[in-house]
Amino acid sequence: MTGSRRAPTQFPFGALTDDAGASADPVLVEIVQGSLASVEMEVETAIARTSRSPMIRDAHDFRAGIHDRRLRKLTGRSYSALVHPIAREFPLERMREGDVFFHNDVYRSEGGIGHLPDLCVTVPVFAGAAGDRRVVAFVQAFGHHDDIGGAVPGSMPSNATSVFEEGLMVPPIRLWDEGVPNRAALAIMTRNSRMPESLSADLDAECSACLMGARRLGELFDRYGVETVESCFDAIIARTTETYRREILGRIPVGSWTWEDYAEHDGVDAPRLHTQRITLTRTAADDPDGERLIIDFDGTSPQAKGPINHCGDYSDGVFLKKWLAPILRNLADSPERMAELDVNEGIVPLIEMRFPPPGTLLTPVFPAPTNARTFVILRLLGVLAGVVAKAVDGRMPADQETIRYTGVYGEDVDGRPYLMREVLGGGSGGRYYADGEDTIHVVPDSRNLPTEFTEARFPFLVESLSLAVDSGGPGEFRGGLGYEKHIRMLRDGHFMSIADRSILSCWGVRGGKAGRRFEVVIDPGGPNERQVDALADAEPVAAGEIIRVRTTGGGGWGDPLARDPAAVVRDVLWHKVSAGSALADYGVVLTGSIDDDTLGVDEAATRAERAGRAAWSATDDAFFDRGPGYATLAGAAHAGVDRL
């Protein structure tokens, strides 16, 4: 298995029709595109309503996707896994109606699966005349499940040194054969899970939902005909390619820029900088290989001993292309236009990826562990944003890091084992036109677990859930705020966490300051107060103790001294910024009081305060602010790539 992807599996990529959809009726293209979005949403709704585990049903940490028979992703509302590993093992001509395919093996997923808890279900869509029906598309769903075995509850051991410690690996298999479930395979998977009932119910929900979606898509083909619908598929993808070439690529000047960011720990070695580097090259229109973006990961650190590696160099990095492309939408004319731009297979021809040799964070060698690969793929979003910011004078958002896995486990009042996992969001980065958003989740439509549900099901109380004051990085446009959540345990249990940005911060850009870091404190203010490491598998928590979780704030954009004082007053009134931060970070001198609704600003004193401070300068100061944690690990305030 080791090294098999170094000669990537070759998959057909190209148009379905001779004219690549040029003759498709534009009205029908809109109808087909709307139908695809509707089917995708119907599949996700069915999964959410019929699954059982909190991670799938309540946190909504899953997504669906629709792909054509060329394995191209057609929908653009969310990212998804790949059909490639299924097509590699099961040629389309051997597939049958009612088949359901399954896999979660990271190293055999062609880069579409990042860690073993992400279970992927794929269903082929059939259409055509009786006796001549063939595969015309695929419906797929994958999501993060509560437990698939491994060394610790939740299947994400923070100190794993091998993928074998992380749970059950299932290569691509036919899980349902012409509508008949493979009970033996299902029994093996549920037997390896600490939550077998939830896993069984989730798989039933996902398989049934994808089969339903396949029927819906089949109806679309029956209504308009295979050739007509496939022509619309080509037109949808071609339109995306042309839109990004015209509206996005054109905003990046021809040239080359380099930037890097870091994961701070891997669960095995002591905290240090694990580098992810991108050299971005924008080629000219007359380049022999075409006008495109070249993303070169040379300079990325060697693979980690612990589980922060991500298998990115499969199938020419096609998954990473679609994963990173949403960052480019920030270059659109307006936020409204940005929201209109889908990311489907149409962006793939515009991006070339160049990977370092095997043995790095992005090219790990089997059986390197991968369960905390979010530290790498989320950081890559920020690295791409940062390197593009260097190219466009900072007209990109500051940094965000909006996913971490926290939770508790133990035995409930009846002595039954329980596991509560939660994917808490954090603040997004400030933008050149607006503050960052508070408590967003990087997984589309995902959310924190409802208090009413968790208190009814698990032996703890959620005493508060609020915004973490001062967590957003100061700036002309402030970073969004993270969560502050207090959980009081009613029975002895254990706390777990897979999180980054506990030492390093979300960076600020163009004079903006870094946001606050992730932090977990148990028994705050009590006799046993202690800070918990961001990578923790089994931190004991006694009944009656509180777990205080504070998630990251986004980085700030622009010099905080340029922020409108009225906006600072508003932030203090809304308890997003403290009075102390108003003066220390923004140079705003407040008057009056929140208590009697007389809070205001002393304009003359504020002008004097700000005049006595040095304003940020693009020529004299670093373009990025990484916060104090960077100096702790690097011994310097800034990296060499932080200046223009």
N, C-alpha and C positions, 0 to 999 in steps of 0.2 A: 504493500500500500504506500509506503514511504516514497515520495517523489513522483507518484503517478500523475499528479496534476502539472508537472513541469513541462509535459507535452500535452497541452490542454485538449480535452475532448472537443472535437470539431462538430458544432451544431449548425444546421442550415440557418442562415440569416438572409432574408431578402423578401421581396414583395410576393404576395400571393397571386397577384394578377399581372398581366403583361404590361399594363400601363401604370402600375403602382398606385391605382386608385384615382388617376387623373380624370377619368370619365364618370366617376361616381356622382350621383345626384346629390348636390350639397344639402338639400332638405332632408333626404333620406340618411345622409351621414349624421346629421343632428339627431334624427330619430334613433338610429342605431347607437350612437354614443350615449344618449339618454337612457336607452334600454339597458346598456351595459352597466351604467351607474346604478340603475334601479335594481338589477339583478344582484349586483355586488352588495348593495345595502340590504336587500331582502335576505341574502345569505347570512350577513352579519347579524341582522335582527333575529333570525331563527336561532343562531348559535347562542346569542345573549339570553334568549328566553327559555332555552331548553337545556343549557349546560348546568353544571352543579358547583364547580369549584369557584371560590371567591375571585381567584385571579382572572378567570375567564368571564364568569357571569357578572360580577360586580365591578372589578377593576377594568374589565374590557381590554385586557392585554392580549389582543389577537387582531387579525385582520384578514380579509379575503382579497382575492385578486382574480382577474379573468385574463386568459392568455389565448392567442391563436395557435393554429397547428404548427406554426414556425417557432413556437415557444416565446413569442413576443408579448410583453405585457401591454394590454390595451387600456386599462383603467389607470387613472392618475391621482385619485383622491388619497391613496395611501401606498406605502411600499408593501411588497409581499415577497415571498420566497420564490424559488425558481422551479419550473417544470423540467429543466434539463436533466436532473438525475433520474427522473422517472423515464424519460424518453431514451436515456442511455441504456437502461436495463431492460426496458420493455418497448420494443419498436411499436409504432402506432398501429401497424397492420395486425399486431397480435392482441390489441386491446379489444374489449367487448363491452357492450352496453351493460351498465350495472356494476362495472369494475370500480373499485376504490383503491388507490395506491397510497402508501404511507412510508414516511421515513423521518428520522431525526439525527442520523449519523452526520456529524459536522464535516468529517473528512470525505464523505461521499455525497455531499449536498451541492457540489459545484459552487460553493460559497454562499448559498441561499439560507443556510441555517447556521446560527452563530454559536449556540450552545444546546446541550441535550434536552433541557426542558421545553424547547421550542419544537412541538410536534406538528408535522405537516401532513395534510390530507389533500389528495389530488384526484379529481374525477374528470374523465374525458367526456366531451360532448359529441354526440353522433347526429348526423343529418344525412339526407339523401333519400332516393327512392328505395322502396322495399327491395331487398336483395342486393342493394348497392350502397348501403349506409356505411359511412366512414367517419373517422375522427376529424372534427372541424375546429375544435377549441378545447379549452380546459378551464375548470373552475377549481380554485384552490383556497385553502384556509390554513393558516398556521398561527399558533399562539403559545404563550408561556403557561405551562401547567404546573400545578402545585408540587408534584413530586414524581420523579421517574427513577427512584432508587439512588444509589450512591452513598457516600460516606456520611452525609448529614441530612436532616430533614430539609426538604426544599431542593435538594440535588445541586446545590451550589457551594461546595466546600471551599472556603476562602484560601486555604493553604494547600489545595490540590497540586500535585506535581505530575499528574498523569490523567488523561481523559478517562481512564478506567475507574478512577475514584468518583467520577461525576454522575454516574448512573448508567442505565441500560442504553446501549447503542443499537439502533435498528436501521440497517441499510434499506434501500428501496425494496418494498415488498408489495404484493397484491393482497390487500387486507380484506377486500370484498371481491368475490369472484362471481360475476354476472348476478349481482344482487344478494349473494349468500355470504355472510360474514365468516371470516376465518377465526373460529372460536379458539383454536389452539394458540394462535398468535396473540389474540386479545387476552387470553388467560396468562400467557407469559408476561405480557406488559403489566397487567394489573397486579400480578403476583410480586413484581419487583417494586411496586409503589407502596409507600406508607399510607396513601390515601386511595385505595383501590376503587372504592365506590365512586368517588369524584372523578377519577380518571376514566373509568368505564362510561359514566354518564356523559362526560365531555366528549369522548371519542364518538359515542353514538350521536350526539348532537351535531358534531362537525361533519361526520360522514353523511348523515341524513340531510343536513343543510346544503352540502355541496351537491348531493344527488338532486335535490330540489332545484338548485341553481342550474344544473345541467339540463334539466327538463325545460326550464324557462328559456334558456338559450336555444335549445333545440326548437322551441316554438318560434323563435325569431327567424331561424334559418328556414323553417317550414313556411313561414309567412312570405318571405321575400325571395327565397332561393339562395343556394350556397354561394354561387358566383357573385350575386349582387351584394350579399352581406360581406363577403371577403373583400370585395372592392372597397366597401366602406371602411373595413378594418385598415386596409392600406392607406386610405385617405386620412384616417384619424392619426396614424403614426407619422405620415408624411407632413401633415399640418403641424404637428408638434416640432418636428425637425426644423421646418422652415421658420416657425415662430421663434424658437430659441436662437436660431442663426441670426434672424433679423433684429429681434428685440433685446436679446441678452448678450450674445457673443459680441455684437457690435459695440457694446459699452465697455469692453475691456480692451485697452490699447495693445497693439502688437508689442511683445516684449517678454521678459522672463523675470520672475520674482521668487524668493524663497522665504519660507517661514516655518516655524516649528512650535509645537507645544508638547505637553508631557503628561503621562500618568505618573502618579507619585509613589505607588507601592503595588506589589504583586502578591502579597499575602505570605511570601516565603522569605525573600531577602528583606533587609532593612530598607526603609523608605529611601528612594533615590529617583532621579529623573530617568524615566523610560521615554525616549524621544520618538515622536511621530513627526516626520518632516515631509513637506510638500514643496517641490519646485514646480511652479506653474508657468507654462509657456503658452502664449497666445500666438498662433501662427498667422501669417498673412494670407489673403485670399489667393495669391499666386503660389502658395507653397505646393510643391510637387505632390504631397499627400493630402492636400486639402486644408481648408480653413477649419481650425479646431482648437480645443484646449488639450494640452498635454499635461497630465498630472503624474509627476515622477516622485516616487516615494523613497528614492535613494537617500541614505542618511538616517533612516528609521532604525531604532535600536535592535539588537539581537533579541530573539524570542526570550520571554521571561520564564523563570522556573515555575512561577505561579500561574493562575488561570486567567491572565489578562490578554492572551493572544487571540488574534482573529484571523481565520483562514480567508484571505481576500483575493488571492491570486489564481482563482479558478476561472475558466471560461473567459479569459481576458479581462477579468474584473467586472463582469457585466452587472453583478449585484451591487458592487460599490459605486458604479456609475449612477445607478438609479437611487441609491441611498444618499449620495452626496449632492446630486443635482438640485434638490429643493433649495439649497443655499444660494444657488445662482438666481433664483427668482427674486431675491432682494434687489437685483439690478433693474427690475421692471420700472416702468414710468411712474407708477403709483402703487400704494398698498392695495387698492382695488384691483388693479391689473394683475398684481402679484397673485392675488387669491384666485384669479381666473386661470392661471397657467397650470396645467396638469404635468405630471412627470410620468411618462410612459416610455415605451421602448424607443420612441422617437428621439430621445436625447442621446442614445448610445452612439450613433455615428459621429457625434460632435465632440466626443471625449475619447482620448487615447490614454491608457494607463500603463505606466512602466513600473514594474516591481523589482525590488532588490532580489538577490539570490535567496534560495531556501534558508530558513533559520532566523528570520526576523519576526517582530511582533505581527507583521502582516503576511508573512510567509512561513508560518510555523510548520515544523516537521512532526508528523504523527509519532507518538501519541501525546503531544504537548497539550496541557489542559486549556480550556477555553471558556469556562462558565462565566467569568467576569469580563468577557470581551467587550462589554459596553464601555469600559474604560478607554478602549482604543477607538471603536467606531463612533462613539459620541464625540471623542476628542477630535477625530478627523473632520467632523462637521465644523468645529471651531477653527481647525488649522486651515481648511479651505476658505472659510470666511475671513480669516486673518490675512492670508496671502492675497486674496482678491482685494481686501481693504488697502493693502500696500499699492495695488495697481490703480485704484480708483479714488485715491485721496480720502480714504476712510469712509466712503459712502456705503458701508456695510454695517450690520448690527454688531455690537460688542458681544462678548461670549455668554453662553448659557450652558448649563449642564443639568438637564432636567429629568434625570431618572436615577433612582437608587432603590435597592430592594431592602426593605426593613421588615421586621416581623417578630412574632413571639410564638413559642410552642411549648407544650407541656401536656398535662392531663386536666380535663375539665372536672366539674363537681361530681360527675358520675364515674370518674376514673378512666374515661376514654381519651385516647390521644387526640390532640388537635394541632393544627398548624395554620397560622394566620400570616399570609404574606401580603405586602402592600408595596405598590410602586408609587412613591410620593413624588410630586413634581417640584419644581423650583422656579426661580425668576428667569425670564429671558433678558437678553441684552438690550440696552438703550439703542435707539436708532437715530439717524441724523435728522429725523423729523418728529420723533415721539419717544416717550419713555418706553421701557420694556414692559412686557405683560407679567402680571403676578401669577405665581403658582401654576405654570403651564406644564403639560405632560407631553413628552416628545412622541409618545405613541398616540396617533390620532384617536380621538374619542375616549381615551382612557381617563381614569379618574381615581381619586382616593376612595377607600372603602367607606360606605355610609355608616355613620355612628350607630344608627338604630339597628342595622344588621349585625355589626361586629359585637355590640354589647349583648344582643340576644343570643349570639352563637358561641362567644368565647368568654372566658372568665376574667374580664377586665372592664374598666370604665374609661371612656374617652372624656377626660375632664375639661379639655379645651382643644380647639383647633382654630388657629388664627394666622394672620400674617406675621412674619418675623420682622419686627421693627428694625430699621437701619440695615437690613440685609442686602438691599440693592446698592450697587456701586454708585457713588456720587458722580454726577456729570451734568453737563448742560441738559442732557436728557438722561434721567436716572435709570439704572437697571431695575428690572422687576424684582419683587420680593419673593422670598421662599416661604415655606410653611413653618409654623411652630406648633407641635402637637404634643400633648401631655396624655400619657396612658398610665392609669393606675392599675396595677396587677391585684387581682382578688385571690389568686392562688400562686404558690411558687411556680416559676417557669423559667424560660430562657429567652434571651433576646438575640436576634441575629441581624446582621447588616452586611450588605455588599454595596459599598459606596466609595466614591472617589471625591476629590475636591475637599478633603478634610485638612490638607496642608496647603496645597495650591488653591488659588481662587479663580473664579471666572474673570478673565481679563477685561480691562477697560481699554478703549481705543480713542486715539486723537485727543488726549488730555483727560478722558474719562478714567475713573478709578475702578479698581477691582471690587467685586462684590464680596460679601461675607462667605465664610466657608461652612461646610457641612459639620454638624456637631451633634453628638448624642451624650447626654448626661443622665445618669441614674441617681435617683434620690436627691434631686437638686435642693440645696438648703438643709438637707437632713444629715443625720450622723454618718451615713454611709455614702455620701456624695462621691461620685467618681465619674470620670469621663471614659467612654467606651471607644475603643478603636473602631474606625470605619469599616474594617474587615473583621467581623466577629461571627463565629458559628454558634456559640453556646454560652453567652454571658449570663450567669445566674442572676435572677431578679426575684427578690422575696415578696411574698404577699404584702400589700400595703405600700410598696415602693412605687414611685413614679418614674416612667421613662420619658425624658424630654428630648424630642427630635427637632432639630432645626435644619432645614434644607437650604441649599445654596441660593444666593441672590445673583442676579445677572450683573454683568459689568456695565459701567457707565459709558456714555458717549459724549465726548466734548468736555471742555473745561468746566468744572463745577462753578467757578466764579462767574461764568456767563449765564448761569441758570436764572430765569426770571424769579425775583424774590417772591412774587405773588404765588408762584408754583411751590416754592419752599414752604410758605405759610400754609397753603392748602395741604401739603404732605404732612405737616405737623398736626393740623386739625384732623386729618384722616388717620393719624397714628401710623403713618408709613415711615416718617422720619422723626427722630427725637429732637427736642429743642437744643440739646448739646450738639448734635450733628449739624443742625441748621447753621450754627456759628462756626464749628470746627471745620466742616467740610465745604460749606457753601458761602461762608463769610456773610451770613445774613443775621443782622441784629434784630431780635424780636422785641415786641412790646406787648403789654397786656397779658392775658391769660386765656387758656382753653376753657377753664372752669366757668368763667363768666362771659364767654363768647366775645372777648375783646382782643383776641390775638391779632397782632398786626406786625408791621415792619417799620423800623426806624430807617427811613431812606437815606438820610444824611450820614448816619453812623455806618450804614451798610456800605455806602460808597467809599467812605474813609477806610473801613476795614478791608475792603477788596483792593483799594489802591495801595495798601501797604503790603500786599502779597504779590509774588511774581506770577504773572499769567503764563499759561502753557504756550510753548513755541514749537512749531513743527521742526524748526531748524536746530533748536538747542536741546530739545527734550525727546525722550524715547516716545515712539508712536503708540506703544502698548504699555499698560501698567499691569503687572502680574500679581501685585499684592506682596505682603511680607513673607509668605511661605516660600516663594521662589528663592529669596536670598538665603533662607534656612537650608535649602537643599543644594543650591548652586554656588553659594558664597559670593553672589553678585546681585545687584538690584535688577539687572536686565540681561537678556541674552543678546548676542551680537546681531541677531536677525531682527531685533526689536526697533532698530532705527531705519529710516528710509534711506 
